Amino acid sequence: MSQTIDLRIDVTNAVDLAAPVHVAVTVVLPDPADQPAQPVICFAKPGGGYSRLYFTHALPGPGEGAQADFHVDRGWIFVALDNLGSGDSSMHESRALGFTAVTKAALAAEQEVLLRLANGLLAPGYPPVLQPVCLGIGQSTGGSLTIVQQARHGCYDGIGVLGFSAVHNHPATPPGHAPIVTPWFSREIAPDMPGGIINAAAVAAATGAAPDAAWAALAWGFHYDDVPQDLVEQDLAHYDSIAQAIAGTAPPGRERDPAPWNSYTPPSDATRFTLTPGVVAPEAAAVSVPVLSAMGERDLVVDPPGEARAFRSAASFDLFVCPRMGHMHNFAGTRRLFWERLHRFGEWCAAAKALGE
């Protein structure tokens, strides 16, 4: 029988934020008898505006089940994290929560989980887990964080980049609709300074677009047609607050999240870059482990076949476009097909590690 453990891991010494810092983690353990000979541990990071429950909660919609349970039922250990600045992890001033702070905090939390597993200290009576295959997966902004963490720290044996492009991300819009114009942010200049928004002229020219039309286009790309409209509205209700948090105009304090899988607060400085072309291209080019780029047929990835260009150092590259799926994969009716493709990728990574490749 599987078991679920919630942790708050102190990572204060790993990040320079001049305040106590913790990362919220949920670990789902399989029955030891179900573990493969080569243990597999999957570390999962959600997108901006979502909590770790995106992976561990059986989300509503036309599909069924939770992603964590799917993999754990097949023997994996699944570890879902709230990114620093979101969910139940520590809140901090947004400018401090860029790629460096968020990935260092996640790395420290993941290493603590690995240490407790290796020493048999995570759960009473659970046997030590030694020399596992470590996978890193991330959805949307979580995909960018996974790329950066792997490039800088080499902590995974393979990564799954889900619904995120290392080349160019842009919201999908219905045929015949005008494209959404999003700001492209400089990594060196604050967004409220001259040059901080690289495409400022295009953004200014698009400000006359009707907000309702933009919302409808966003909903079309995030959820496929078989997802009930009331669920689409429930899931996207927090996006105004997310936009305010990223822009630095959100009211102080943590608001009540509208659904357990949502988080009003993202790691703002990292999240703002999700739609800036090529923002993690140098890190993607340095990833040397196997890579799976997986997405829905309506998603943020502008050119799926061209994604391989970004991962020029990867030991292998796989591409999967899941049918009848929008950007929020774990609500889709085809979610289990998506998870199956990721699980097969994990088995490939385990085989490659066993052979010393």
Residue pairs with C-beta under 8 A, 6 or more apart in sequence:
1 31
2 28
2 29
2 30
2 31
2 69
2 72
2 73
3 28
3 29
3 123
3 126
4 26
4 27
4 28
4 29
4 56
5 26
5 27
5 28
5 29
5 122
5 123
6 24
6 25
6 26
7 24
7 25
7 26
7 27
7 113
8 22
8 23
8 24
8 25
8 88
9 22
9 23
9 25
9 108
9 109
9 112
9 113
10 20
10 21
10 22
11 21
11 22
11 23
11 104
11 105
11 108
11 109
11 112
12 19
12 20
12 21
12 22
13 108
14 21
14 104
14 105
14 107
14 108
15 21
15 84
15 101
15 104
15 105
15 108
16 101
17 92
17 96
17 101
19 90
19 92
20 90
21 84
21 90
21 92
21 105
22 89
22 90
23 81
23 82
23 84
23 89
23 90
23 105
23 106
23 108
23 109
24 52
24 81
24 82
24 87
24 88
24 89
25 52
25 79
25 80
25 81
25 82
25 109
25 113
26 52
26 53
26 56
26 68
26 79
26 80
27 77
27 78
27 79
27 113
27 122
28 56
28 68
28 69
28 72
28 77
28 78
28 79
28 80
29 72
29 77
29 122
29 123
29 126
30 72
30 73
30 74
30 75
30 76
30 77
32 126
32 127
34 73
34 74
34 75
35 75
35 77
35 129
36 75
36 350
38 131
38 132
38 133
38 350
38 353
38 354
39 77
39 129
39 130
39 131
39 132
39 133
40 75
40 76
40 77
40 132
40 133
40 135
40 346
40 350
41 76
41 77
41 78
41 79
41 113
41 114
41 117
41 129
41 132
41 133
41 134
41 135
42 71
42 76
42 77
42 78
42 79
42 135
42 136
42 137
42 346
43 79
43 81
43 106
43 110
43 134
43 135
43 136
43 137
43 156
44 52
44 55
44 67
44 68
44 78
44 79
44 80
44 81
44 137
44 138
44 139
44 142
45 81
45 83
45 106
45 136
45 137
45 138
45 139
45 142
45 143
45 145
45 146
46 52
46 54
46 55
46 80
46 82
46 83
46 86
46 87
46 138
46 139
46 140
46 142
46 263
47 54
47 138
47 139
47 140
47 141
47 142
47 143
47 163
47 274
48 86
48 140
48 141
48 242
48 246
48 266
48 267
48 270
48 271
48 274
49 86
49 238
49 239
49 242
49 262
49 263
49 264
49 266
49 271
50 86
50 139
50 140
50 261
50 262
50 263
51 82
51 86
51 87
51 88
51 257
51 260
51 261
51 262
51 263
52 80
52 81
52 82
52 87
53 80
53 87
53 260
53 261
54 80
54 139
54 261
54 330
55 66
55 67
55 68
55 78
55 80
55 330
56 66
56 67
56 68
56 69
56 78
56 80
57 66
57 260
57 261
58 64
58 65
58 66
58 69
59 66
59 261
59 330
59 331
60 228
60 231
60 331
61 223
61 227
61 228
61 231
61 331
61 332
61 333
61 335
62 226
62 227
62 228
62 332
62 333
63 330
63 331
63 332
63 333
63 334
63 335
63 336
64 335
64 336
65 335
65 336
66 330
67 78
67 330
67 335
67 339
68 78
68 80
70 336
70 339
70 343
71 78
71 339
71 342
71 343
71 346
72 78
74 343
76 343
76 346
77 117
77 129
77 132
79 110
79 113
81 89
81 106
81 109
81 110
82 88
82 89
82 263
83 89
83 102
83 106
83 141
83 142
83 145
83 266
83 267
83 270
84 90
84 92
84 97
84 101
84 102
84 105
84 106
84 267
85 91
85 92
85 94
85 97
85 102
85 265
85 266
85 267
85 268
86 263
86 265
86 266
86 267
87 263
89 105
91 254
91 265
92 101
94 245
94 246
94 248
94 267
94 268
94 269
95 190
95 268
95 269
96 269
97 267
97 268
97 269
97 270
98 267
98 269
98 270
99 144
99 145
99 148
99 269
99 270
99 273
99 280
101 267
102 145
102 267
102 270
103 145
103 148
103 149
103 152
103 153
106 145
106 149
107 149
107 153
107 155
110 155
111 155
113 122
114 132
114 134
115 121
116 122
117 126
117 128
117 129
117 132
118 128
118 129
118 130
119 128
120 126
120 127
120 128
133 157
133 158
133 346
133 349
133 350
133 353
134 155
134 156
134 157
135 156
135 157
135 158
135 159
135 160
135 346
135 349
136 146
136 149
136 150
136 155
136 156
136 158
136 159
136 160
137 146
137 159
137 160
137 161
137 162
137 342
138 144
138 145
138 146
138 147
138 159
138 160
138 161
138 162
138 164
139 162
139 163
139 164
139 329
139 330
140 162
140 163
140 164
140 274
140 300
140 327
141 164
141 266
141 267
141 270
141 271
141 274
142 162
142 164
143 161
143 162
143 163
143 164
144 164
144 166
144 270
144 273
144 274
144 279
144 280
145 270
146 156
146 159
146 160
146 161
147 159
147 161
147 164
147 166
147 280
147 283
147 284
147 287
148 280
148 283
149 155
149 156
150 156
150 159
150 283
150 287
150 289
151 280
151 282
151 283
151 284
151 286
151 287
152 283
156 289
157 289
157 290
157 349
157 350
157 352
157 353
158 289
158 290
158 291
158 292
158 345
158 346
158 348
158 349
158 352
159 287
159 289
159 290
159 291
159 292
160 291
160 292
160 294
160 342
160 345
161 291
161 292
161 293
161 294
162 294
162 295
162 329
162 342
163 294
163 295
163 296
163 299
163 300
163 301
163 327
163 329
164 274
164 300
164 301
165 293
165 300
165 301
165 302
165 303
165 307
165 310
166 278
166 280
166 281
166 283
166 284
166 307
166 310
166 311
167 277
167 278
167 281
167 302
167 303
167 306
167 307
167 309
167 310
168 277
168 278
168 301
168 302
168 303
169 274
169 275
169 277
169 300
169 301
169 302
170 179
170 180
170 182
170 275
170 300
170 302
171 180
171 182
171 217
171 218
171 221
171 275
171 300
171 327
172 220
172 221
172 298
172 299
172 300
172 326
172 327
173 179
173 180
173 217
173 220
173 221
174 216
174 217
174 220
177 213
177 217
178 209
178 213
180 209
180 214
180 217
180 218
181 199
181 202
181 203
181 205
181 206
181 209
182 203
182 275
183 191
183 197
183 199
183 200
183 203
183 272
183 275
183 276
184 197
184 198
184 199
184 275
184 276
184 277
185 191
185 196
185 197
185 198
185 272
185 273
185 276
185 279
186 195
186 196
186 197
186 198
187 273
187 279
189 195
189 196
190 196
191 197
191 247
191 248
191 272
192 248
197 203
198 276
215 236
215 239
218 236
218 239
219 232
219 233
219 236
220 298
220 326
221 298
221 299
221 300
221 326
221 327
222 232
222 235
222 236
222 298
222 326
222 327
222 328
223 231
223 232
223 235
223 326
223 327
223 328
223 331
223 332
224 296
224 297
224 298
224 324
224 325
224 326
224 332
224 333
226 324
226 332
226 333
227 326
227 331
227 332
227 333
231 331
234 258
234 259
235 259
235 261
235 262
235 328
235 331
237 258
237 259
238 257
238 258
238 259
238 262
238 263
238 264
241 250
241 255
241 264
242 264
242 266
242 271
244 250
244 251
245 264
245 265
245 266
245 268
246 266
246 268
246 271
246 272
248 268
250 264
250 265
254 264
254 265
255 264
257 263
257 264
273 279
273 280
274 300
275 300
281 310
284 310
284 311
285 310
285 311
285 312
285 313
286 313
287 311
287 313
287 314
288 313
288 314
288 315
289 314
289 315
289 349
290 314
290 315
290 316
290 317
290 318
290 345
290 348
290 349
290 352
291 311
291 314
291 316
291 317
291 318
292 318
292 319
292 320
292 341
292 342
292 345
293 301
293 304
293 307
293 308
293 311
293 317
293 318
293 319
293 320
294 319
294 320
294 321
294 322
294 329
294 338
294 341
294 342
295 301
295 304
295 320
295 321
295 322
295 325
295 327
295 329
296 321
296 322
296 325
296 326
296 327
296 329
296 332
296 338
297 321
297 322
297 323
297 324
297 325
298 325
298 326
298 327
299 325
299 326
299 327
300 327
301 307
304 319
304 321
305 319
307 317
307 319
308 317
308 319
311 317
315 352
315 357
316 348
316 352
318 345
318 348
320 338
320 341
322 329
322 332
322 334
322 337
322 338
322 341
323 334
323 337
324 332
324 333
324 334
325 332
325 333
325 334
325 335
325 338
326 332
329 335
329 338
332 338
